[in-house]
């Protein structure tokens, strides 16, 4: 069966499932079980015959929602929130992994361009960050406090401002994807170039190691989250431009839901990064490189585990549940 025929045959059924689930229409346990069996059948068929299609991700997400409704602990008041962090967000991250890879490549290439541009023309940093920032930094270097900018204001107001600004940037990077993924790429490119130029500026003055330790103390979470937010924006843009054989409205709504989950999931990481920057980065001269390196390492491991390793684990668990459900149905 061609993919378009498969979608046309089942589209109304899937839309009905979504309507009942997301609008909290009363559904009996038996009806939920029937939905789950039908969805796992459709998901298994789509994985077999259309493995690279967006329909696989759509059915996987819908099946996971129904599975959670069946097996959740209704006595636990925080089960919805728990479900979000343990299952929903990791599945959304896994289904968007290609978009995150594109975002990461854009950022890394831009970082290298920014780094090389400073070596080619030192005034390039003034174009990116402005004369005032560069002059202040040069004054701080002369005073023996090259990163004094991190201690230029009180800790709490600084942390609040940084968190609010980074969350704003992530939301803009996501929402602007509605117009075009190119706009998202430009935001990522600007942040990558700025970071590369900033590091290059200090490398020219033989302060590269100190700059890397200081920046990445909070930047490991912050920059990772910006890249992930960019991936969510690319996902949203693709859901409008590249719909494949599936109806544009359904692909777009799915992109909005999936991307929104990712943005909401990134907010705690932005807040933690802002707390580190506001309260701890300012003491870079007093903190040993070993301790800074330890914080960076723990932050990196956390980001890789939760946004790379764990999502794949949850996806495979969901796949096993789907396959077991099909086996039980066949045995009946």
Rosetta blueprint (number, residue, H / E / L):
1 X L
2 X L
3 X H
4 X H
5 X H
6 X H
7 X H
8 X H
9 X H
10 X H
11 X H
12 X H
13 X H
14 X H
15 X H
16 X H
17 X H
18 X H
19 X H
20 X H
21 X H
22 X H
23 X L
24 X L
25 X L
26 X L
27 X L
28 X L
29 X H
30 X H
31 X H
32 X H
33 X H
34 X H
35 X H
36 X H
37 X H
38 X H
39 X H
40 X H
41 X H
42 X H
43 X H
44 X H
45 X H
46 X H
47 X H
48 X H
49 X H
50 X L
51 X L
52 X L
53 X L
54 X H
55 X H
56 X H
57 X H
58 X H
59 X H
60 X H
61 X H
62 X H
63 X H
64 X H
65 X H
66 X H
67 X H
68 X H
69 X H
70 X H
71 X H
72 X L
73 X L
74 X L
75 X L
76 X L
77 X L
78 X L
79 X H
80 X H
81 X H
82 X H
83 X H
84 X H
85 X H
86 X H
87 X H
88 X H
89 X H
90 X H
91 X H
92 X H
93 X H
94 X H
95 X H
96 X L
97 X H
98 X H
99 X H
100 X H
101 X H
102 X H
103 X H
104 X H
105 X H
106 X H
107 X H
108 X H
109 X H
110 X H
111 X H
112 X H
113 X H
114 X H
115 X H
116 X H
117 X H
118 X H
119 X H
120 X H
121 X L
122 X L
123 X L
124 X H
125 X H
126 X H
127 X H
128 X H
129 X H
130 X L
131 X H
132 X H
133 X H
134 X H
135 X H
136 X H
137 X H
138 X H
139 X H
140 X H
141 X H
142 X H
143 X L
144 X L
145 X L
146 X L
147 X L
148 X H
149 X H
150 X H
151 X H
152 X L
153 X L
154 X L
155 X H
156 X H
157 X H
158 X H
159 X H
160 X H
161 X H
162 X H
163 X H
164 X H
165 X H
166 X H
167 X H
168 X H
169 X H
170 X H
171 X H
172 X H
173 X H
174 X H
175 X H
176 X H
177 X H
178 X H
179 X L
180 X L
181 X H
182 X H
183 X H
184 X H
185 X H
186 X H
187 X H
188 X H
189 X H
190 X H
191 X H
192 X H
193 X H
194 X H
195 X H
196 X H
197 X H
198 X H
199 X H
200 X H
201 X H
202 X H
203 X H
204 X L
205 X L
206 X L
207 X L
208 X H
209 X H
210 X H
211 X H
212 X H
213 X H
214 X H
215 X H
216 X H
217 X H
218 X H
219 X H
220 X H
221 X H
222 X H
223 X H
224 X H
225 X H
226 X H
227 X H
228 X H
229 X H
230 X H
231 X H
232 X H
233 X H
234 X H
235 X H
236 X H
237 X H
238 X H
239 X H
240 X H
241 X H
242 X L
243 X L
244 X L
245 X L
246 X L
247 X L
248 X H
249 X H
250 X H
251 X H
252 X H
253 X H
254 X H
255 X H
256 X H
257 X H
258 X H
259 X H
260 X H
261 X H
262 X H
263 X H
264 X H
265 X H
266 X H
267 X H
268 X H
269 X H
270 X H
271 X H
272 X H
273 X H
274 X H
275 X H
276 X H
277 X H
278 X H
279 X H
280 X L
281 X H
282 X H
283 X H
284 X L
285 X L
286 X L
287 X L
288 X L
289 X H
290 X H
291 X H
292 X H
293 X H
294 X H
295 X H
296 X H
297 X H
298 X H
299 X H
300 X H
301 X H
302 X H
303 X H
304 X H
305 X H
306 X H
307 X H
308 X H
309 X H
310 X H
311 X H
312 X H
313 X H
314 X H
315 X H
316 X H
317 X H
318 X H
319 X H
320 X H
321 X H
322 X H
323 X H
324 X H
325 X H
326 X H
327 X H
328 X H
329 X H
330 X H
331 X H
332 X L
